[in-house]
Amino acid sequence: MPNPLKTLLKFKSKLKSKSKSKNRTPADMVRRVRELLILFNNNTNVDHGPKWGEKIDELGKLMMEIKLILYGTSDAEPVPEYCAQVTQEFFREHTFRLLITCLPKLDLEARKDATQIVANLQRQQVHSRLIACDYLEANIDIMDILLSGPQTILALWQYVEGMCSASKHSKELLTRHKSTVSEYLSKNYDWFFRDFNKLLQSSSYITKRQAVKLLADILLDRSNSAIMVQYVSSKDNLIILMNLLREPSKPIQLEAFQVFKLDKEDEQFEADKAQVVKLIAEMEPRDIR
């Protein structure tokens, strides 16, 4: 069994070799990140000269260090005490919200680190509680921010992969503002559902079950009827759903069946239903296999 003290010392040594901020605690790092993000968020379109470039470099280094604290290194596991400090500080003064807001404004490397940090923070427990859940429930408008583009949606995918409670927040994100979501899905259909289908085929039971439930919520919403027709018009998509119907898990089977559940009193839905049935009838056995 590894010696905890040796692991901690090795981890500190690794961090020190990565940057000049040797005397900062993990909480200090997060506070400095907040200061820099506030500057970037308020002054993105101004030429600040050479010192501005130094601030950008400093933020990048801090993001890398915080990622190392949360994920560990190749030869040192994450230190729970440090992870707790980082997590508490991110949610104490809305630094988590600020980081999500600033994601599109960061350079590529900082954005990659920030996305991983956002995903990891949602899995961190402090005193046996996932404080990210409490925070998101109290700040549900963050889900609106997540609709801003692929950079933030990437964080959502990792969130779905990492948390059992993802269904509630993901449903809120994708069903709250119906017209906005419908337009967004129409414009970003290809990449959105390409990545979403990966969740439906995940090896994780939790991820697969939550993803298929969310898919049903999206496709069965009346405002997304055109998206639903487009989705079920793809043989590849239908094969994925049919494989889910063959899952040994009854809940997954039921959620997959909901995708084909239509309102009998709605003429448009009846027409959509007829089209789905026709497509299934035309499929050959080799397609299903």
Backbone hydrogen bonds in HBPLUS format (Angstrom, degrees):
<---DONOR---> <-ACCEPTOR-->    atom                        ^
c    i                          cat <-CA-CA->   ^        H-A-AA   ^      H-
h    n   atom  resd res      DA  || num        DHA   H-A  angle D-A-AA Bond
n    s   type  num  typ     dist DA aas  dist angle  dist       angle   num
A0007-THR N   A0003-ASN O   2.96 MM   4  6.24 157.5  2.01 156.2 163.3     1
A0008-LEU N   A0004-PRO O   2.95 MM   4  6.16 156.4  2.01 146.8 152.8     2
A0009-LEU N   A0005-LEU O   2.96 MM   4  6.20 163.7  1.99 151.7 155.6     3
A0010-LYS N   A0006-LYS O   2.91 MM   4  6.04 157.4  1.96 147.1 153.7     4
A0011-PHE N   A0007-THR O   2.92 MM   4  6.07 151.8  2.00 143.6 151.6     5
A0012-LYS N   A0008-LEU O   2.91 MM   4  6.20 159.6  1.96 150.4 155.6     6
A0013-SER N   A0009-LEU O   2.96 MM   4  6.14 157.4  2.01 144.8 151.2     7
A0014-LYS N   A0010-LYS O   2.98 MM   4  6.20 150.2  2.07 143.0 150.8     8
A0015-LEU N   A0011-PHE O   3.02 MM   4  6.31 159.5  2.06 152.1 156.8     9
A0016-LYS N   A0012-LYS O   2.95 MM   4  6.17 160.7  1.98 151.6 156.9    10
A0017-SER N   A0013-SER O   3.14 MM   4  6.31 147.6  2.25 142.7 150.2    11
A0018-LYS N   A0015-LEU O   2.97 MM   3  5.16 146.2  2.08 102.9 113.6    12
A0022-LYS N   A0020-LYS O   2.77 MM   2  5.52 140.2  1.93 104.0  93.2    13
A0028-ASP N   A0025-THR O   3.00 MM   3  4.98 116.1  2.42  96.4 112.4    14
A0029-MET N   A0025-THR O   3.00 MM   4  6.37 152.7  2.07 153.7 161.3    15
A0030-VAL N   A0026-PRO O   3.18 MM   4  6.53 157.2  2.23 148.2 152.9    16
A0031-ARG N   A0027-ALA O   3.01 MM   4  6.29 157.9  2.06 148.7 155.0    17
A0032-ARG N   A0028-ASP O   2.91 MM   4  6.20 153.2  1.99 150.2 157.3    18
A0033-VAL N   A0029-MET O   2.90 MM   4  6.18 153.6  1.97 147.7 155.6    19
A0034-ARG N   A0030-VAL O   2.93 MM   4  6.22 153.7  2.00 147.7 154.5    20
A0035-GLU N   A0031-ARG O   3.09 MM   4  6.43 154.8  2.16 143.8 149.7    21
A0036-LEU N   A0032-ARG O   3.00 MM   4  6.31 162.0  2.04 153.6 157.6    22
A0037-LEU N   A0033-VAL O   2.84 MM   4  6.03 160.7  1.88 154.3 160.1    23
A0038-ILE N   A0034-ARG O   2.97 MM   4  6.15 154.5  2.04 149.8 155.9    24
A0039-LEU N   A0035-GLU O   3.22 MM   4  6.52 153.0  2.30 141.4 148.1    25
A0040-PHE N   A0036-LEU O   2.94 MM   4  6.28 162.3  1.97 153.7 158.1    26
A0041-ASN N   A0037-LEU O   2.78 MM   4  5.87 158.6  1.82 149.3 155.7    27
A0042-ASN N   A0038-ILE O   3.14 MM   4  6.20 143.8  2.28 140.5 148.3    28
A0043-ASN N   A0039-LEU O   2.97 MM   4  5.93 131.3  2.21 144.8 157.3    29
A0052-TRP N   A0049-GLY O   3.07 MM   3  5.61 137.2  2.26 111.6 122.8    30
A0053-GLY N   A0050-PRO O   3.04 MM   3  5.25 121.7  2.40  99.6 113.6    31
A0054-GLU N   A0050-PRO O   3.20 MM   4  6.64 144.6  2.33 143.0 153.0    32
A0055-LYS N   A0051-LYS O   3.08 MM   4  6.42 146.6  2.19 142.5 150.6    33
A0056-ILE N   A0052-TRP O   3.04 MM   4  6.40 150.9  2.12 146.5 154.4    34
A0057-ASP N   A0053-GLY O   3.00 MM   4  6.28 157.8  2.05 146.5 152.1    35
A0058-GLU N   A0054-GLU O   2.87 MM   4  6.10 154.2  1.94 143.9 151.6    36
A0059-LEU N   A0055-LYS O   2.92 MM   4  6.16 158.4  1.97 147.7 152.8    37
A0060-GLY N   A0056-ILE O   3.03 MM   4  6.30 159.0  2.08 146.9 152.6    38
A0061-LYS N   A0057-ASP O   3.00 MM   4  6.28 157.3  2.05 151.3 156.8    39
A0062-LEU N   A0058-GLU O   2.94 MM   4  6.17 159.7  1.98 150.8 156.7    40
A0063-MET N   A0059-LEU O   2.89 MM   4  6.10 158.8  1.93 153.0 158.5    41
A0064-MET N   A0060-GLY O   3.10 MM   4  6.30 153.7  2.17 142.2 149.1    42
A0065-GLU N   A0061-LYS O   2.94 MM   4  6.22 156.8  1.99 148.3 154.7    43
A0066-ILE N   A0062-LEU O   2.89 MM   4  6.12 163.5  1.92 154.1 158.1    44
A0067-LYS N   A0063-MET O   2.99 MM   4  6.14 153.5  2.06 142.7 150.2    45
A0068-LEU N   A0064-MET O   3.00 MM   4  6.29 151.9  2.08 144.9 152.3    46
A0069-ILE N   A0065-GLU O   2.94 MM   4  6.29 149.4  2.04 146.8 155.5    47
A0070-LEU N   A0066-ILE O   3.07 MM   4  6.34 157.7  2.12 149.1 153.9    48
A0071-TYR N   A0067-LYS O   2.87 MM   4  5.97 156.3  1.92 152.4 159.2    49
A0072-GLY N   A0068-LEU O   2.65 MM   4  4.91 140.1  1.80 133.2 141.8    50
A0073-THR N   A0076-ALA O   2.81 MM   3  5.08 163.1  1.84 154.5 159.4    51
A0076-ALA N   A0073-THR O   3.45 MM   3  5.08 166.4  2.47  96.7 100.5    52
A0082-TYR N   A0079-VAL O   2.96 MM   3  5.41 119.5  2.34 112.9 127.2    53
A0083-CYS N   A0079-VAL O   3.00 MM   4  6.28 162.5  2.04 158.1 163.9    54
A0084-ALA N   A0080-PRO O   2.91 MM   4  6.09 157.5  1.96 150.6 156.0    55
A0085-GLN N   A0081-GLU O   3.10 MM   4  6.36 155.3  2.16 142.7 149.1    56
A0086-VAL N   A0082-TYR O   3.00 MM   4  6.27 165.6  2.02 155.8 158.8    57
A0087-THR N   A0083-CYS O   2.92 MM   4  6.08 166.7  1.94 151.2 155.3    58
A0088-GLN N   A0084-ALA O   2.93 MM   4  6.04 172.6  1.93 153.3 155.6    59
A0089-GLU N   A0085-GLN O   3.06 MM   4  6.14 159.3  2.10 146.2 152.2    60
A0090-PHE N   A0086-VAL O   3.00 MM   4  6.18 150.7  2.08 149.9 157.6    61
A0091-PHE N   A0087-THR O   3.29 MM   4  6.56 148.6  2.39 148.9 155.9    62
A0092-ARG N   A0088-GLN O   2.95 MM   4  5.89 119.8  2.32 139.3 155.1    63
A0096-PHE N   A0090-PHE O   2.88 MM   6  5.17 141.3  2.04 150.5 141.2    64
A0098-LEU N   A0094-HIS O   3.09 MM   4  6.38 162.9  2.12 148.1 152.8    65
A0099-LEU N   A0095-THR O   2.86 MM   4  6.04 154.1  1.93 149.1 155.3    66
A0100-ILE N   A0096-PHE O   3.17 MM   4  6.46 161.1  2.21 150.2 154.2    67
A0101-THR N   A0097-ARG O   2.95 MM   4  6.21 160.8  1.99 152.7 158.6    68
A0102-CYS N   A0098-LEU O   2.98 MM   4  6.15 147.5  2.09 144.5 152.9    69
A0103-LEU N   A0100-ILE O   3.32 MM   3  5.25 155.3  2.39  99.5 106.7    70
A0105-LYS N   A0102-CYS O   2.85 MM   3  5.26 143.1  1.99 116.7 128.4    71
A0106-LEU N   A0103-LEU O   3.21 MM   3  5.57 162.6  2.24 114.0 119.1    72
A0111-ARG N   A0107-ASP O   2.83 MM   4  5.92 153.3  1.90 158.8 167.8    73
A0112-LYS N   A0108-LEU O   2.97 MM   4  6.25 151.1  2.06 147.5 155.0    74
A0113-ASP N   A0109-GLU O   3.07 MM   4  6.39 166.0  2.09 152.8 155.4    75
A0114-ALA N   A0110-ALA O   2.80 MM   4  5.93 159.8  1.84 147.4 154.0    76
A0115-THR N   A0111-ARG O   2.88 MM   4  6.00 157.2  1.93 146.8 152.2    77
A0116-GLN N   A0112-LYS O   3.16 MM   4  6.44 158.3  2.21 147.3 152.6    78
A0117-ILE N   A0113-ASP O   2.92 MM   4  6.19 149.0  2.02 146.2 155.8    79
A0118-VAL N   A0114-ALA O   2.87 MM   4  6.14 162.8  1.90 154.7 158.2    80
A0119-ALA N   A0115-THR O   3.06 MM   4  6.29 161.8  2.10 146.7 151.3    81
A0120-ASN N   A0116-GLN O   2.92 MM   4  6.06 160.3  1.96 146.2 151.8    82
A0121-LEU N   A0117-ILE O   2.88 MM   4  6.01 164.8  1.91 159.4 162.5    83
A0123-ARG N   A0120-ASN O   2.87 MM   3  5.34 159.6  1.91 115.4 122.3    84
A0124-GLN N   A0121-LEU O   3.34 MM   3  5.17 154.7  2.41  96.4 103.6    85
A0126-VAL N   A0129-ARG O   2.85 MM   3  5.27 157.4  1.90 149.2 148.9    86
A0129-ARG N   A0126-VAL O   3.16 MM   3  5.27 146.3  2.28 101.4 111.0    87
A0133-CYS N   A0130-LEU O   2.99 MM   3  5.75 140.8  2.15 119.3 127.5    88
A0135-TYR N   A0131-ILE O   3.01 MM   4  6.24 158.5  2.05 148.0 154.4    89
A0136-LEU N   A0132-ALA O   2.87 MM   4  6.04 164.6  1.89 153.2 156.4    90
A0137-GLU N   A0133-CYS O   3.02 MM   4  6.17 155.2  2.09 148.9 155.6    91
A0138-ALA N   A0134-ASP O   3.14 MM   4  6.32 143.8  2.28 140.1 149.1    92
A0138-ALA N   A0135-TYR O   3.17 MM   3  5.21 124.1  2.50  94.4 108.3    93
A0139-ASN N   A0135-TYR O   2.91 MM   4  6.06 121.0  2.27 138.3 154.8    94
A0142-ILE N   A0139-ASN O   3.06 MM   3  6.05 170.6  2.07 127.8 130.6    95
A0143-MET N   A0140-ILE O   3.03 MM   3  5.85 157.5  2.08 120.5 125.4    96
A0144-ASP N   A0141-ASP O   2.90 MM   3  5.21 137.3  2.08 104.1 116.0    97
A0145-ILE N   A0142-ILE O   3.03 MM   3  5.06 117.7  2.44  95.0 110.2    98
A0146-LEU N   A0142-ILE O   3.08 MM   4  6.46 145.2  2.21 145.2 154.9    99
A0147-LEU N   A0144-ASP O   3.10 MM   3  5.46 156.7  2.16 106.3 113.7   100
A0148-SER N   A0145-ILE O   3.03 MM   3  5.63 159.5  2.07 124.0 125.7   101
A0152-THR N   A0149-GLY O   3.16 MM   3  5.78 126.6  2.46 114.8 125.4   102
A0153-ILE N   A0149-GLY O   2.99 MM   4  6.17 157.8  2.04 152.5 159.2   103
A0154-LEU N   A0150-PRO O   2.90 MM   4  5.91 149.4  1.99 143.6 149.6   104
A0155-ALA N   A0152-THR O   3.07 MM   3  5.20 123.9  2.40  96.8 110.2   105
A0156-LEU N   A0152-THR O   3.22 MM   4  6.66 145.2  2.35 138.9 148.4   106
A0156-LEU N   A0153-ILE O   2.86 MM   3  4.85 116.5  2.27  94.3 111.4   107
A0157-TRP N   A0153-ILE O   2.96 MM   4  6.42 151.9  2.04 155.1 162.3   108
A0158-GLN N   A0154-LEU O   3.23 MM   4  6.55 163.8  2.26 149.4 152.4   109
A0159-TYR N   A0155-ALA O   2.92 MM   4  6.11 141.3  2.07 139.6 151.5   110
A0159-TYR N   A0156-LEU O   2.99 MM   3  4.78 116.7  2.40  90.2 107.1   111
A0160-VAL N   A0156-LEU O   2.83 MM   4  6.19 155.4  1.89 156.9 162.2   112
A0161-GLU N   A0157-TRP O   2.97 MM   4  6.29 157.8  2.02 149.3 155.5   113
A0162-GLY N   A0158-GLN O   2.99 MM   4  6.06 135.6  2.20 135.6 146.8   114
A0162-GLY N   A0159-TYR O   3.10 MM   3  5.10 127.1  2.39  93.7 107.7   115
A0163-MET N   A0159-TYR O   3.09 MM   4  6.07 133.6  2.31 155.2 162.5   116
A0166-ALA N   A0163-MET O   3.39 MM   3  5.41 159.5  2.44 106.0 107.1   117
A0170-SER N   A0166-ALA O   2.80 MM   4  5.81 166.9  1.82 166.9 171.5   118
A0171-LYS N   A0167-SER O   2.86 MM   4  5.83 157.6  1.91 146.8 152.8   119
A0172-GLU N   A0168-LYS O   3.15 MM   4  6.32 153.6  2.22 137.8 145.0   120
A0173-LEU N   A0169-HIS O   2.96 MM   4  6.20 153.7  2.03 144.8 151.8   121
A0174-LEU N   A0170-SER O   3.01 MM   4  6.22 158.8  2.05 150.7 155.0   122
A0175-THR N   A0171-LYS O   2.91 MM   4  5.74 120.3  2.27 147.6 158.1   123
A0176-ARG N   A0172-GLU O   3.20 MM   4  5.31 131.2  2.45 135.8 138.1   124
A0181-VAL N   A0177-HIS O   2.89 MM   4  6.04 166.1  1.91 164.3 168.9   125
A0182-SER N   A0178-LYS O   2.90 MM   4  5.99 162.6  1.93 151.0 156.2   126
A0183-GLU N   A0179-SER O   3.07 MM   4  6.21 162.0  2.10 145.1 149.5   127
A0184-TYR N   A0180-THR O   2.91 MM   4  6.09 155.8  1.97 145.1 152.7   128
A0185-LEU N   A0181-VAL O   2.82 MM   4  6.01 165.7  1.84 158.4 160.9   129
A0186-SER N   A0182-SER O   3.05 MM   4  6.19 151.6  2.13 142.4 150.3   130
A0187-LYS N   A0183-GLU O   3.10 MM   4  6.32 156.7  2.16 147.8 153.0   131
A0188-ASN N   A0184-TYR O   2.97 MM   4  6.09 143.1  2.10 146.2 156.8   132
A0192-PHE N   A0188-ASN O   3.05 MM   4  5.89 157.6  2.10 158.7 165.6   133
A0193-PHE N   A0189-TYR O   3.02 MM   4  6.01 174.4  2.03 158.1 159.3   134
A0194-ARG N   A0190-ASP O   3.03 MM   4  5.98 141.5  2.19 140.8 152.1   135
A0195-ASP N   A0191-TRP O   3.12 MM   4  6.20 162.4  2.15 144.4 147.5   136
A0196-PHE N   A0192-PHE O   2.89 MM   4  6.09 152.0  1.97 141.6 150.9   137
A0197-ASN N   A0193-PHE O   2.95 MM   4  5.83 155.3  2.01 136.5 141.2   138
A0198-LYS N   A0195-ASP O   3.06 MM   3  5.29 138.1  2.24 101.1 112.9   139
A0199-LEU N   A0196-PHE O   2.94 MM   3  5.34 130.7  2.19 106.9 119.4   140
A0200-LEU N   A0196-PHE O   3.30 MM   4  6.78 147.9  2.41 143.2 152.2   141
A0201-GLN N   A0197-ASN O   3.20 MM   4  6.44 127.1  2.49 135.2 147.6   142
A0201-GLN N   A0198-LYS O   3.25 MM   3  5.19 139.3  2.43  92.8 104.0   143
A0202-SER N   A0199-LEU O   3.18 MM   3  4.98 164.5  2.20 105.9 106.7   144
A0208-LYS N   A0204-SER O   2.99 MM   4  6.13 166.7  2.01 152.1 156.1   145
A0209-ARG N   A0205-TYR O   2.91 MM   4  6.05 163.4  1.94 153.0 157.6   146
A0210-GLN N   A0206-ILE O   2.94 MM   4  6.08 171.4  1.95 157.1 159.6   147
A0211-ALA N   A0207-THR O   2.88 MM   4  5.91 156.8  1.94 148.0 155.1   148
A0212-VAL N   A0208-LYS O   3.06 MM   4  6.19 163.1  2.09 148.0 151.7   149
A0213-LYS N   A0209-ARG O   3.13 MM   4  6.27 152.5  2.21 143.5 151.2   150
A0214-LEU N   A0210-GLN O   2.98 MM   4  6.17 156.1  2.03 145.7 152.2   151
A0215-LEU N   A0211-ALA O   2.88 MM   4  6.12 152.7  1.96 146.5 154.4   152
A0216-ALA N   A0212-VAL O   3.09 MM   4  6.29 157.4  2.14 142.2 146.9   153
A0217-ASP N   A0213-LYS O   3.08 MM   4  6.40 155.8  2.14 144.9 151.5   154
A0218-ILE N   A0214-LEU O   2.96 MM   4  6.26 151.8  2.04 150.0 157.4   155
A0219-LEU N   A0215-LEU O   2.89 MM   4  6.08 177.1  1.89 163.4 162.4   156
A0220-LEU N   A0216-ALA O   2.97 MM   4  5.74 153.3  2.04 146.4 152.4   157
A0221-ASP N   A0218-ILE O   3.34 MM   3  5.62 160.6  2.38 105.8 111.5   158
A0224-ASN N   A0221-ASP O   2.87 MM   3  5.45 155.2  1.93 118.9 127.0   159
A0225-SER N   A0222-ARG O   3.22 MM   3  5.30 151.9  2.30 118.6 114.8   160
A0227-ILE N   A0224-ASN O   3.03 MM   3  5.12 115.7  2.46  99.1 115.0   161
A0228-MET N   A0224-ASN O   2.84 MM   4  6.14 155.6  1.90 156.5 164.4   162
A0229-VAL N   A0225-SER O   3.03 MM   4  6.31 160.9  2.07 149.4 152.7   163
A0230-GLN N   A0226-ALA O   3.06 MM   4  6.27 159.9  2.11 143.9 149.6   164
A0231-TYR N   A0227-ILE O   2.84 MM   4  6.05 155.2  1.90 150.0 157.2   165
A0232-VAL N   A0228-MET O   2.94 MM   4  6.19 173.0  1.95 160.6 161.0   166
A0233-SER N   A0229-VAL O   3.00 MM   4  5.92 119.7  2.37 137.2 151.1   167
A0234-SER N   A0231-TYR O   3.27 MM   3  5.83 164.9  2.30 112.3 116.6   168
A0238-LEU N   A0234-SER O   3.06 MM   4  6.38 158.5  2.11 149.2 155.3   169
A0239-ILE N   A0235-LYS O   2.88 MM   4  6.12 151.2  1.97 150.4 158.0   170
A0240-ILE N   A0236-ASP O   3.17 MM   4  6.46 154.4  2.23 142.9 149.0   171
A0241-LEU N   A0237-ASN O   3.05 MM   4  6.39 160.3  2.09 150.7 155.6   172
A0242-MET N   A0238-LEU O   2.84 MM   4  6.04 155.5  1.90 148.1 155.2   173
A0243-ASN N   A0239-ILE O   2.91 MM   4  6.11 150.5  2.00 146.3 154.0   174
A0244-LEU N   A0240-ILE O   3.07 MM   4  6.38 142.4  2.21 139.4 149.9   175
A0245-LEU N   A0241-LEU O   2.98 MM   4  6.36 138.9  2.15 140.0 151.7   176
A0246-ARG N   A0243-ASN O   3.10 MM   3  5.08 140.1  2.27  93.9 105.6   177
A0247-GLU N   A0244-LEU O   3.11 MM   3  5.09 163.5  2.14 103.7 108.2   178
A0253-GLN N   A0249-SER O   3.09 MM   4  6.37 159.1  2.13 148.9 155.2   179
A0254-LEU N   A0250-LYS O   2.87 MM   4  6.10 161.3  1.90 157.2 161.9   180
A0255-GLU N   A0251-PRO O   2.95 MM   4  6.18 161.1  1.99 149.0 153.7   181
A0256-ALA N   A0252-ILE O   2.94 MM   4  6.10 159.8  1.98 150.7 156.3   182
A0257-PHE N   A0253-GLN O   2.96 MM   4  6.20 149.6  2.05 145.1 153.8   183
A0258-GLN N   A0254-LEU O   3.10 MM   4  6.40 137.8  2.28 141.2 152.1   184
A0258-GLN N   A0255-GLU O   3.14 MM   3  5.10 127.1  2.43  92.9 106.5   185
A0259-VAL N   A0256-ALA O   3.22 MM   3  5.65 148.2  2.33 106.6 114.7   186
A0260-PHE N   A0257-PHE O   2.97 MM   3  5.64 147.5  2.08 116.3 124.4   187
A0261-LYS N   A0258-GLN O   2.99 MM   3  4.83 163.7  2.02 104.4 108.7   188
A0266-ASP N   A0263-ASP O   3.31 MM   3  5.65 169.0  2.32 113.3 116.3   189
A0270-GLU N   A0266-ASP O   2.94 MM   4  6.20 147.6  2.05 147.3 157.3   190
A0271-ALA N   A0267-GLU O   2.99 MM   4  6.31 151.9  2.07 147.4 154.3   191
A0272-ASP N   A0268-GLN O   2.95 MM   4  6.28 153.4  2.02 145.1 153.0   192
A0273-LYS N   A0269-PHE O   2.79 MM   4  6.00 152.7  1.87 146.3 153.9   193
A0274-ALA N   A0270-GLU O   2.99 MM   4  6.26 155.7  2.05 146.2 151.9   194
A0275-GLN N   A0271-ALA O   3.10 MM   4  6.38 151.3  2.19 143.4 150.9   195
A0276-VAL N   A0272-ASP O   2.99 MM   4  6.31 155.9  2.05 149.6 155.9   196
A0277-VAL N   A0273-LYS O   2.96 MM   4  6.23 166.7  1.98 156.6 159.4   197
A0278-LYS N   A0274-ALA O   2.98 MM   4  6.13 156.4  2.03 143.8 150.5   198
A0279-LEU N   A0275-GLN O   2.96 MM   4  6.20 157.3  2.01 148.4 154.2   199
A0280-ILE N   A0276-VAL O   2.98 MM   4  6.27 159.9  2.02 153.4 158.6   200
A0281-ALA N   A0277-VAL O   2.96 MM   4  6.16 157.7  2.01 149.0 155.2   201
A0282-GLU N   A0278-LYS O   3.08 MM   4  6.30 140.6  2.25 143.0 153.0   202
A0283-MET N   A0280-ILE O   3.17 MM   3  5.28 149.2  2.27 101.0 110.2   203
A0287-ASP N   A0284-GLU O   2.92 MM   3  5.51 142.2  2.06 117.0 127.5   204
A0288-ILE N   A0285-PRO O   3.12 MM   3  5.41 121.1  2.48 104.1 117.1   205
A0289-ARG N   A0285-PRO O   3.21 MM   4  6.59 160.3  2.25 153.8 159.1   206
